[in-house]
């Protein structure tokens, strides 16, 4: 059963729904019997109320308690209270973010798990210090990536630019996932976005998540999307 696979859940920006998608996908594969964990390299803006971090939110969606404190430290190696880009959040706490620490935590978790889902922080070009951004680490690791697109007016440009950056770095792209986070959007735009982005990028869509406030419906809707991902991973 051991697969030791990692999947990076990238986004076209902040607030596109990566956290919910990560938790739902992890829940699906966990139910299949895989040993699954999630990770977020840098968490900015720690909440005072639960869930305190996006990793905690993942486990709420997975319907599982958080693992041991030692494992949790590897799952979320950097946590800062100031809600800003990682380099700024770290600076406000008098800290610096180490690429080596991120790589060590990633490698350790990946070896222990069948599947490791890594949620990105913001977009690909988000800096973690004055000289580097997360795309550099992704390039080193060559993590197969799912791109979460916030399905709205304006997402075409963000999506195509992000996909181009992944392609230039040679990072494997598993597919697109279109996520609707608001109710007020023209149906014609919502229908066209996946079509034109797939056509112009040549990257397949895994599916579309409609807007819903019904938690159990989200679990139902993610299933065909997760099955597409399962096929892409050849599991």
Secondary structure, 3 states (H helix, E strand, C coil): CCCCEEEEEEECCCCCCHHHHHHHHHHHHHHCCCCEEEECCEEECCCCCCCCCHHHHHHHHHCCCCCCHHHHHHHCCEEECCCCCHHHHHHHCCCCCCHHHHHHHHHHHHHHCCEEEEECCCCCCCECCCCCEHHHHHHHHCCCEEEEEECCCCHHHHHHHHHHHHHHCCCCEEEEEEECCCCCCCHHHHHHHHHHHHHHHCCCEEEEECCCCCHHHHHHHHHHHHHHHHHHHCC
